[in-house]
Amino acid sequence: MEWFWPEGFYALVMIGSFAVGAFAFKLPIAVAMGLAAVLGGLVAGEGLPLRHLVEGTFGYIDTILIISTAMIFMKVIERIGLLEAMAAWVIRRFRDKPLVLSLGLMFMIMVPGMITGSSTAAVLTTGALVAPVLLKLGVQIHKTAAAIAMGAIYGMIAPPINLPAMIIGGGIDMPYVGFGIPLLVCTVPLAIVSALLLIYPGLKGKASDEAALEEELKRMEKTPITLRLFIPVLVLIFLFGGSGFLPPIGMPLMFLLASLSAFLTGAKWNPLETITDAIDNALPVMGILMGVGMFIQIMTLTGVRGFVVVSALALPAWLLYVGIATSMPFFGAVSAFGSASVLGVPFLLALLGKNEILVGSALSLIAGLGDLMPPTALAGIFAAQVVGEKNYFKVLKYCIFPGVLTAIWGIAIIMGSSVIAGVLY
């Protein structure tokens, strides 16, 4: 009967209108969330709460700046040839060691997601880069796409940038500090298992076409690896690690300074074209974050947020865990970020007796599975595209086991967060 309370009705209206806008009318996720927020305010008798909508839009401005500047950095190191050169070096160096090579390629797939906080960025950069190589090395086409999709999701969740964790933490005013090791605990074991399941079996034999593989590697090696080529990465590592003796300049400025240092590499690249391409790729994610901010702000204004928290607290423990493992990925079909904000925040509040950082990290991991859920399935669809597969369900079939394992691992971390925290800290 709780859902017949006014706040329950408002929650149904907001979530329902969001789902209808995103699924039935195929509206952009950001627009659907914004319209749902407006409708929630109207139904609750708040009129058109412009002040709250504007405040919500800028609620994640720090995160938006991080992802935009991080995307610029990724595009810069892509344009100077570092990504292709490193991928070719890893393949040549470990070609006769398939186990190490499979783990190395999985890590390369993850890197853009780790830096930008976007699985789409990982799929469309290093995912698209290693896909033809994996196919020529003998990895089956659908397993190649599945490995790219899973690696992209784990990269999105891995440190240093995890947008779902930032959103969940922002919902309870928990700073994004101390998440590094917990996020590694969440993602590294799963990435290793996925690499062994999806990549390693195909690398144990001979390449399907040695001549084509050699031609591909030579193309990737058009930019020779030199120490100067690593200047942007070294600058970024120095800025990240210099918090003890450098003034606090913030992540966005760190990414911009590291990007500017690419002029010292000697490689030719067009700054205006690179920045335009980066912002164009980051716009959908930044728009979603603005929509999420409005949605959360109106949920708070109308009492829906408190209602969802109280409802989650009223669930028995076993049902709460089942709800986390199922509802967050399915809601993430529209947006992993939306799942983190709408469900992650109340679930974290319902689990406040446990270690908040570990719980928030595990919730972000489970929310990330939304990028595999139809009909949007961003990671799955784009991964299928980069290998030339039109039916992305053939790719998702190979993601089922790693996806279920991911949900189980996330729940296990939540349940054992106190024990794990005692070991880590």
Residue pairs with C-beta under 8 A, 6 or more apart in sequence:
2 8
2 307
2 311
2 314
3 9
3 11
3 12
5 307
6 44
6 303
7 302
7 303
7 304
7 306
7 307
8 307
8 311
9 43
10 40
10 43
10 44
10 302
10 303
10 304
10 307
11 299
11 304
11 307
11 308
13 39
13 40
13 43
14 36
14 37
14 39
14 40
14 295
14 298
14 299
14 304
15 36
15 342
17 32
17 35
17 36
17 39
17 40
18 32
18 33
18 35
18 36
18 295
18 334
18 338
19 334
21 27
21 31
21 32
21 35
21 36
22 29
22 32
22 334
22 376
23 334
23 375
25 32
27 35
28 284
28 287
29 284
29 287
29 288
29 291
29 334
29 335
29 338
29 376
30 284
30 287
30 288
30 290
30 291
31 287
31 291
32 291
32 334
33 288
33 291
33 292
33 294
33 295
33 335
33 338
34 53
34 290
34 291
34 294
34 295
36 295
37 53
37 56
37 291
37 294
37 295
37 297
37 298
38 48
38 53
38 298
40 298
40 299
40 302
40 304
41 47
41 48
41 49
41 52
41 53
41 298
41 301
41 302
42 48
44 301
44 302
44 303
46 52
46 298
46 301
46 302
49 298
49 301
52 294
52 297
52 298
52 301
53 294
53 297
53 298
55 293
55 297
56 290
56 293
56 294
56 295
56 296
56 297
56 298
57 290
57 293
57 294
58 293
59 170
59 293
59 294
59 296
59 297
60 166
60 167
60 170
60 289
60 290
60 292
60 293
63 117
63 163
63 166
63 167
63 170
63 289
64 286
64 289
64 290
65 251
65 252
66 117
66 161
66 251
66 252
66 255
67 116
67 117
67 118
67 161
67 163
67 282
67 285
67 286
67 289
68 252
68 278
68 279
68 282
68 286
69 251
69 252
69 253
69 255
69 256
69 259
70 115
70 116
70 117
70 161
70 251
70 255
71 116
71 118
71 121
71 278
71 279
71 281
71 282
72 255
72 256
72 259
72 274
72 275
72 278
72 279
73 115
73 232
73 236
73 255
73 256
73 258
73 259
74 112
74 115
74 116
74 121
74 125
74 278
75 274
75 275
75 277
75 278
75 281
76 232
76 259
76 262
76 269
76 274
76 278
77 83
77 232
77 233
77 262
78 125
79 267
79 269
79 270
79 274
80 223
80 229
80 232
80 262
80 265
80 267
80 269
81 222
81 223
81 229
81 267
82 223
82 229
82 230
82 232
82 233
83 108
83 125
83 126
83 129
84 129
84 219
84 220
84 221
84 222
84 223
85 220
85 221
85 223
85 224
85 225
85 229
86 108
86 225
87 105
87 108
87 126
87 129
87 130
87 133
87 220
88 217
88 220
88 221
89 225
90 101
90 104
90 105
90 108
91 101
91 105
91 133
91 137
91 217
92 217
94 100
94 101
94 104
95 101
98 200
98 203
98 204
99 196
99 200
101 203
102 195
102 196
102 199
102 200
102 203
103 192
103 195
105 130
105 133
105 134
105 147
105 195
105 199
106 147
106 151
106 191
106 192
106 194
106 195
106 199
107 191
108 126
108 129
108 130
109 122
109 126
109 127
109 130
109 147
109 148
109 151
109 152
109 155
110 122
110 151
110 152
110 154
110 155
110 158
110 187
110 191
111 122
111 126
111 155
112 118
112 121
112 122
112 125
112 126
112 152
112 155
113 119
113 121
113 122
113 151
113 152
113 153
113 154
113 155
113 156
113 157
113 158
114 155
114 156
114 158
114 159
114 160
114 161
115 160
115 161
116 122
116 161
116 282
117 156
117 161
117 162
117 163
117 166
117 285
118 156
118 163
118 282
118 285
119 149
119 152
119 153
119 155
119 156
119 336
119 368
119 371
119 378
119 379
120 152
120 281
120 284
120 285
120 378
120 379
120 382
121 281
121 282
122 148
122 151
122 152
122 155
122 156
123 148
123 149
123 152
123 379
123 382
123 383
123 386
124 281
124 382
124 386
127 148
127 151
127 152
127 382
127 383
127 386
128 386
129 220
130 148
131 144
131 145
131 148
131 386
131 387
132 216
133 213
133 216
133 217
133 220
134 144
134 147
134 199
134 202
135 141
135 144
135 208
135 387
136 207
136 208
136 209
136 212
136 213
136 216
137 202
137 203
137 207
137 208
137 213
138 202
138 203
138 205
138 206
138 207
138 208
139 147
139 198
139 199
139 202
139 203
140 202
141 387
141 388
141 389
142 387
142 389
142 394
142 395
142 397
142 398
143 198
143 199
143 201
143 202
143 398
144 198
144 199
144 202
144 387
145 380
145 383
145 384
145 386
145 387
145 389
145 392
145 395
145 398
146 198
146 383
146 395
146 396
146 398
146 399
146 402
147 194
147 195
147 198
147 199
148 379
148 383
148 386
148 387
149 371
149 372
149 379
149 380
149 382
149 383
149 395
149 399
150 190
150 191
150 194
150 198
150 379
150 399
150 402
150 403
151 191
151 194
151 195
152 371
152 379
152 383
153 368
153 369
153 371
153 372
153 379
153 406
154 187
154 190
154 191
154 194
154 368
155 187
156 162
156 163
156 164
156 336
156 368
156 371
157 164
157 165
157 183
157 186
157 187
157 361
157 364
157 365
157 368
158 183
158 184
158 186
158 187
158 188
158 191
159 179
159 180
159 183
159 184
160 180
160 240
161 251
162 176
162 179
162 183
162 361
162 364
163 285
163 289
163 337
163 340
164 336
164 337
164 339
164 340
164 344
164 363
164 364
164 367
164 368
165 176
165 179
165 183
165 340
165 360
165 361
165 363
165 364
166 176
167 289
167 292
167 337
167 340
167 341
167 344
167 345
168 174
168 340
168 341
168 344
168 345
168 348
168 360
168 363
168 364
168 367
169 175
169 176
169 360
171 296
171 341
171 344
171 345
171 348
172 345
172 348
172 349
172 356
174 356
174 357
174 360
178 357
179 357
179 360
179 361
181 424
182 357
182 358
182 361
182 420
182 424
183 361
183 364
185 358
185 361
185 413
185 420
185 424
186 361
186 362
186 364
186 365
186 409
186 410
186 413
187 365
189 409
190 402
190 405
190 406
190 409
193 402
193 405
194 402
197 401
197 402
198 398
198 402
207 213
223 229
223 267
228 264
228 265
228 266
229 265
229 267
231 261
231 262
231 264
231 265
232 258
232 259
232 261
232 262
232 265
233 258
235 257
235 258
235 261
236 254
236 255
236 258
239 246
239 249
239 254
239 257
239 258
240 254
249 257
262 269
285 337
288 335
288 337
288 338
289 337
291 338
292 335
292 337
292 338
292 341
295 338
295 341
295 342
296 305
296 341
296 342
296 345
298 304
299 305
299 308
299 342
300 306
305 345
305 346
308 342
308 343
308 346
309 345
309 346
309 349
309 350
311 346
312 320
312 323
312 346
312 347
312 349
312 350
313 349
313 350
315 323
315 350
320 347
320 350
320 351
321 411
321 414
321 415
323 347
324 343
324 347
324 363
324 366
324 410
324 411
324 414
325 366
325 407
325 408
325 410
325 411
327 343
328 339
328 343
328 344
328 347
328 363
328 366
328 367
328 369
328 370
329 339
329 366
329 367
329 369
329 370
329 372
329 373
329 403
329 407
330 370
330 373
331 338
331 339
331 342
331 343
331 370
332 338
332 339
332 367
332 368
332 369
332 370
332 371
332 373
333 370
333 373
333 374
333 375
333 376
333 377
334 370
334 376
335 370
335 376
336 367
336 368
336 369
336 370
336 371
337 367
339 367
339 370
340 363
340 364
340 367
343 367
344 360
344 363
344 364
344 367
347 363
348 356
348 359
348 360
348 363
351 359
351 414
354 414
354 417
354 418
355 417
355 418
355 420
355 421
357 421
358 413
358 414
358 417
358 420
358 421
359 413
359 414
359 417
361 413
362 410
362 411
362 413
362 414
362 417
363 410
363 414
365 406
365 409
365 410
365 413
366 406
366 407
366 410
366 411
368 406
369 403
369 406
369 407
371 377
371 378
371 379
371 380
372 379
372 380
372 396
372 399
372 403
374 380
374 393
374 396
377 392
377 396
380 392
380 395
380 396
380 399
381 392
383 392
383 395
384 390
384 391
384 392
384 394
384 395
387 395
389 395
413 420
